[in-house]
């Protein structure tokens, strides 16, 4: 499992969430909503400090990660983060490893 972040997504997080070098962005399983992988759960995103990382990637000193407790949500898929330029919001795709 890996996190793949486009340059546009990195810039979106910097501009819209004010993340900077030294910050952490956590992708996590959120109860409610739906996703292509699990009905009743959706992907959440928050700035946080890591506890037990399952997978991570770092760009410009910013840590993007998934905690071990949320690895089940991705069910053997890589997380691809891009930006919908029309809506100016991130998009998430799950690609089988």
Secondary structure, DSSP 8 states (H G I E B T S, - for coil): --EEE-HHHHHHHHHHS---TT-EEEEEEEEEEE-SS-EEEEEEEEE---SSEEEEEEETTEEEEEEGGGHHHHTTEEEEEEEETTTTEEEEEEEE-
